[in-house]
Amino acid sequence: MTDETQSIMALFAQLIQSRSFVASAWMTVGKERRRDFMNTKGKSRLLNLLSEKDGLTNAEITELLDIRPSSVSLQVKALEEEGYVMRQASEADKRVSLIFLTDKGRASIEKGDLETDQLSETILAGLSEAELKELQASLTKIAHNVKHSQFDAAFFERAHQMRHHHHGEWNRSRFPW
């Protein structure tokens, strides 16, 4: 590895270790896809799902989020008590409740979107339009290389095996995660 490559990879590692950078990246990705609800946890995941598909039943939520029915019931109850969602009887079957976002729930989603936008702008502040385009082109190439690398999956499988082989003890300077 050249000194230049090592320096670049160290910068990537520094960014990956920054909670604000990683959070901004994940939130932006979710927002671009208009809520990638599989990448969030708990109640936020449910709110994100409802922002995409409002008016779901508990059974539909259970299936889409792949969680236990009891977990859905608890989350819906908590969000309802906090004023983020409301239940409404189905027109087709009065025994079934549909779950909808309230105005407070929608405002929470919009606030999260605004905070994500502000964080992203702060992180990329000072880069010119040309620099942003160059960065995008470079990161697109890197993402393509990572995606099509045979090394990627095999490397992490070996690292996982090494960790278990050495009972969780391994050279953290070489493998810091």
Residue pairs with C-beta under 8 A, 6 or more apart in sequence:
1 9
13 176
15 21
15 22
16 22
20 119
20 123
21 123
23 119
24 116
24 119
24 120
24 123
26 39
27 112
27 115
27 116
27 119
28 116
28 120
29 36
29 39
30 36
30 37
30 39
30 40
30 48
31 113
31 116
34 51
34 52
35 48
35 49
35 51
35 52
35 109
36 48
37 45
37 46
37 48
37 49
37 52
37 64
37 65
38 45
38 65
40 48
42 75
43 75
43 78
43 79
43 84
45 65
46 61
46 65
46 72
46 75
46 76
46 79
46 85
47 79
47 84
47 85
47 101
47 105
47 108
47 109
48 109
49 56
49 61
49 64
49 65
50 56
50 85
50 99
50 100
50 101
50 105
51 101
51 105
51 106
51 109
53 60
53 64
54 100
54 101
55 88
55 98
55 99
55 100
56 64
56 98
56 99
57 90
57 96
57 97
57 98
57 99
58 69
58 72
58 73
58 76
58 97
58 99
59 69
61 72
61 76
61 99
62 68
62 69
62 72
65 72
76 85
76 87
76 99
79 85
79 105
80 86
80 87
82 104
83 102
83 104
83 105
84 101
84 102
84 104
84 105
84 108
85 99
85 100
85 101
85 102
85 105
86 99
86 100
86 102
87 97
87 98
87 99
87 100
88 97
88 98
88 100
89 96
89 97
89 98
90 96
90 97
90 98
101 109
124 132
127 135
146 152
159 175
162 170
162 175
163 170
163 175
